[in-house]
Amino acid sequence: MVITIKDATFSGDILNEIEIAVQNERTTVKDLIAARVTSEVKSYNEKLPEYFKGLIQPSEAEKTLNGFKLRDRKKKIDIEKQILVALDAFQKNGYFILIDNQQVEDLDQEVLVSKTT
């Protein structure tokens, strides 16, 4: 199943929108974060564009208006490292996740997702 993830500001402005594949209808917040980061990093690593647009800033990258710019464009991003950074950031309130307008607060929290989630 494919779900849509939207990054938004507190005022509701959409900054980014991506679709990710989810294996099961019942999943955890941790698995959703991992699926999103994996999708973003795989997409970047396949194409190696000038900017990485993702949830978490890769190490050795600087933040720009167009996304994160890596110093060495030919260097691939480590998926596992990015997942760990993203999970840590969530636990430290670096970002919030709303699923069907309900905030989730725990990585192990199970959520039910559908095509309209």
C-alpha positions in Angstrom: 0.0 0.0 0.0 1.2 3.5 -0.7 0.6 6.4 1.7 1.3 10.2 1.2 3.5 12.0 3.7 3.3 15.8 3.8 5.8 18.0 5.6 4.0 21.1 6.8 4.7 24.2 8.8 2.6 25.0 11.9 0.6 27.4 9.8 -0.3 24.5 7.4 2.0 25.4 4.5 3.1 22.2 2.7 6.9 22.2 2.3 7.3 18.7 0.8 5.1 15.8 -0.2 6.2 12.2 -0.9 4.6 8.8 -1.3 6.0 5.8 0.5 5.2 2.1 0.4 4.0 0.5 3.6 4.1 -3.2 4.0 1.2 -3.7 6.5 -1.9 -1.7 7.5 -0.9 -2.0 11.1 2.6 -0.6 11.6 4.7 1.4 14.1 5.8 5.0 14.1 9.4 3.7 14.0 8.7 1.7 10.8 7.0 4.7 9.1 10.0 6.9 9.8 12.4 4.2 8.6 10.3 3.7 5.4 10.3 7.4 4.7 14.0 7.9 5.3 14.8 4.8 3.3 12.7 6.0 0.3 14.4 9.5 0.4 17.9 8.2 0.7 17.5 5.5 -2.0 16.1 8.1 -4.4 19.0 10.4 -3.7 21.6 7.7 -4.0 20.3 6.5 -7.3 20.4 9.9 -8.9 22.9 11.9 -6.9 21.3 15.2 -7.6 22.8 18.5 -6.4 20.5 18.7 -3.4 19.2 16.2 -0.9 15.6 16.9 0.1 14.7 14.9 3.1 13.6 14.7 6.7 17.0 14.8 8.2 20.2 16.7 7.3 23.0 14.3 6.3 26.3 14.8 8.0 28.7 16.7 5.9 25.9 18.7 4.3 25.0 22.3 4.6 21.4 23.5 4.6 20.4 25.7 1.7 17.2 27.2 0.4 16.9 24.3 -2.1 17.7 21.5 0.4 20.8 20.0 1.9 23.9 20.3 -0.3 26.6 17.6 0.3 30.2 18.6 0.0 31.0 15.6 -2.1 28.1 15.1 -4.5 29.4 11.6 -5.6 29.2 10.3 -2.0 26.2 8.2 -1.2 24.2 8.7 2.0 24.2 5.9 4.5 20.6 4.8 5.0 21.0 3.1 8.4 22.8 6.2 9.8 20.0 8.5 8.5 17.3 6.3 10.1 19.1 6.4 13.5 19.4 10.2 13.3 15.8 10.5 12.3 14.6 8.3 15.1 16.7 10.2 17.6 15.4 13.5 16.4 11.8 12.3 16.8 12.5 11.3 20.4 14.0 14.7 21.1 11.0 16.6 19.5 13.0 17.6 16.5 9.8 17.2 14.5 6.3 16.0 15.1 4.2 13.4 13.4 0.4 13.7 12.8 -1.4 10.7 11.5 -4.9 11.5 10.4 -4.7 14.7 12.5 -3.7 12.9 15.7 -0.2 13.4 17.1 1.9 10.3 17.7 4.4 10.4 20.5 6.1 7.0 20.8 8.3 5.1 18.3 6.6 1.8 19.3 3.1 3.2 19.0 1.1 1.1 16.6 -0.9 2.9 14.0 -3.5 1.7 11.4 -2.8 3.2 8.0 -4.9 3.1 4.8 -4.8 4.6 1.4 -6.4 7.7 2.8 -3.9 8.1 5.7 
